[in-house]
Amino acid sequence: MSAFADDPGHETASAMAAPSPMQVRDRLGFRFWLPAVWIAIVVALATTANLLPLPSPIETDFAALSNWPDRTHWFGTDQLGRDILSRAIFGARISLTVGLLAPALGLGIGMLLGMAAGYFRGRVEAVIAAAMDAVMAFPGILVVLAVTAYVGASVPLLVIVLGVLTVPTFMRVARANTLVFAQHDFVLAARAMGATHWRVLSLEILPNVVIPMLIYALLVISRIIVVEGVLSFLGLSLPAPWPTWGNMIADGQVDLATLPYIPFIPAALMFLTVLSINLIGERLRARTDLRGSAL
Amino acid sequence: MKSLAGPIIGAIAFALIGLQPCGAAEPEPKDGGTIVMATTAQVQGFDALTTRSANRETTMAGGLVFSNFFTRNDKGDRVPDLGTALDSSPDGLTWTLKLRPGLKFSNGAPYTAHDVANHFQRILNPSRNQMFAAATGSLKEAVAIDDTTVEFRLAYPWAAFPSIFLIDNFLIWVMPTEHEKTAGPDLNRRPIGAGPYMMTEWKQDDSITFEKNPNYWNPKAQHLDKIVIRFLPDPTARFTALKTGDIDIFYEPLGKQVVAARGDKGLKVVEYVGTGASTVNINTSVPPFDDVRVRQALAHALDRNIELKVGFDGVGTLATSFWGANSEWHCPDVGYPEYNPEKAKALLQEYGKPVKIVLQVQPTAIMSIPAQLYQSFWQKVGIETEIRSIQGGPSYINPVLRGDYQLAMWEVADVPDPDFQVYQAFFSKSGGNITRIKDPVLDQAIETGRRSLDVDVRKKAYCDFSKEMALQMPILLRMQSNYFAITLPRVHNIPLMRRGLVRLNEAWVDPR
């Protein structure tokens, strides 16, 4: 502060204390950091659940049926005497695993197809776009319901089915970004210098496309977590007794009036997690959005 | 303390008087008004050949439109309705049904023995539907002798036959012959009966409405102007609707809602403990369940008192056979396996192979929580259980009917004669033997119970049946069939909920 005291420009700077749009965009702020801390806590707990001094999430205790939260069971126990804190933490594993891996699969395939379509155009684009339109024509949730009902739910199956269903949207975002960057001078220059298609795509376009794709993936992650919750609620995700947030909510719904903590705790955890991911994604999108920049 | 005893005793006495069944002090019926009843499932339709089965909602709706040949009063005595007499020939092979003279369908057409005979012949036609073979038993044909007399001819004596005419049953919903022949696919949704009410509106996925039948033979028993059955699948929503007065009858509440309603002076609980039970069916034709030791171990591993508390909120009675203490077919001490995890472990050790099983349930908390409880108990004795959730309806029922299952949560419904409960499901040669049990002792008991006309012989046969079931364990018994409805105090004259049905044919309401 004292350094500014003799600074003749300081007064002017103070008068202009309101940050410029550029400064606002560059600053992440608490609307990024607060959700980021929440996500970090959830991820840390989920990944280290086995190491934590938690009771087994599937062990029933008939002496502690439907106990409200207390010192022994911080989140209470469910109708079978299982510790809800433990089930919530282990349940986060499923939500996060499916929520991260399914979009990762969709991102990988979708980005590959989208970049190919946006870069090569012509027949390649027509074929890929038609295939993606065909995938999008299927009502996604019905496909998932049908597959899980017939084959039986498992984490790999959910990842594959949900991942495939996200491919078209990733492909479209990747294609749109590729179309923009493919017209830039640095790409035209690389091609004029004789760079191969592979080199242009991997070294010139991919680094520019990947950032908006990753940010878009955050929004997809939150959607997939909700979809997994819906499937669990319908009994079409992992079979009992393994907890997921969705099946914990489903098991608690009949006791909503008398034991509201049983469904509300996993519902609140899901809500906070999805909200946090959305806030992080939105903040990063605003920060990297070239349309609003001064460039 | 002493001075308080009097008021306390008085208060308790007053409360008990207040809780008395209102039969003795039932006020004079009032005419007019509407009853709205909310149910879990939708009405399926009114033509047996189209619906092929009937849930309770369908049966309750059909009871309004078609009524019955006879009903039963609270003592179980037969009360004439559309029929006036049902008599058997000495050899038990011919039964003669006399219809009430002058009956009319709701469209004004005469209701005659020819309509009844035509309907039964339609049901019995094997080219149309084999589903009813077990339900129609040894019935061969129905013949109209004159306008008010129908003769039923049986292939062999069948003790349970007369009880067909005592229960609301979709198989005996008679419509005008001309209507049955000409309505085509509409028949299922355009019922014409001779019961006290007629269907006037059917909003799919919402409600079905009934109004007075102007041609009913007994207008004195028609009290309500209108009856609405509303489809409201969520029990919490049904309870809220009842408490806010949107509906008058909450059908099939959860145990905890029954407990809450019992403590609420603004609500009445209607309850009936019938025969039958909630069960877990075991497919005895597939390993490891083809070994009786595994089936017995499953039963010994379960602490059913915990299940009563967790799965049924402490409301109800544990079943040891299909016929509880209040049934005339009750058999004490059948030897149902008690909770004994050590014995379960010993049986599994004798069996000698690892036991991994699949339990089929519907993805509702009402089934999934008890299923997880079973899973936990069985895990403690070394049985690994996978819970398979299948949505209710045909996708749940068909695998069981096909025998493509291991364990499945099920229900054996309340019926007036044990034959309906045991013959189809447990007789080795029955097409509906869903547990695939083949046991000569069971077969002998079932055959005796079906063919004998001597009540004592039949009672002994069903006692033998229950004891053999407890040994062979083709099913795990859960709770005795216990049916509930919660009503507003303005609703009166609901008879015993036999078969879990709320029969509104003669119900009435106080004005709002």
Chai-1 contact restraints between the chains, C-beta under 6 A:
chainA,res_idxA,chainB,res_idxB,connection_type,confidence,min_distance_angstrom,max_distance_angstrom,comment,restraint_id
A,T60,B,S376,contact,1.0,0.0,6.0,A-B,restraint_1
A,F62,B,I306,contact,1.0,0.0,6.0,A-B,restraint_2
A,Q79,B,V310,contact,1.0,0.0,6.0,A-B,restraint_3
A,Q79,B,I369,contact,1.0,0.0,6.0,A-B,restraint_4
A,L80,B,Q372,contact,1.0,0.0,6.0,A-B,restraint_5
A,L80,B,L373,contact,1.0,0.0,6.0,A-B,restraint_6
A,L234,B,P363,contact,1.0,0.0,6.0,A-B,restraint_7
A,G235,B,P363,contact,1.0,0.0,6.0,A-B,restraint_8
A,G235,B,S389,contact,1.0,0.0,6.0,A-B,restraint_9
A,P239,B,I387,contact,1.0,0.0,6.0,A-B,restraint_10
A,A240,B,Q372,contact,1.0,0.0,6.0,A-B,restraint_11
A,A240,B,I387,contact,1.0,0.0,6.0,A-B,restraint_12
A,P241,B,Q372,contact,1.0,0.0,6.0,A-B,restraint_13
A,P241,B,Q375,contact,1.0,0.0,6.0,A-B,restraint_14
A,D251,B,A365,contact,1.0,0.0,6.0,A-B,restraint_15
A,D251,B,I369,contact,1.0,0.0,6.0,A-B,restraint_16
A,Q253,B,A365,contact,1.0,0.0,6.0,A-B,restraint_17
A,V254,B,A365,contact,1.0,0.0,6.0,A-B,restraint_18
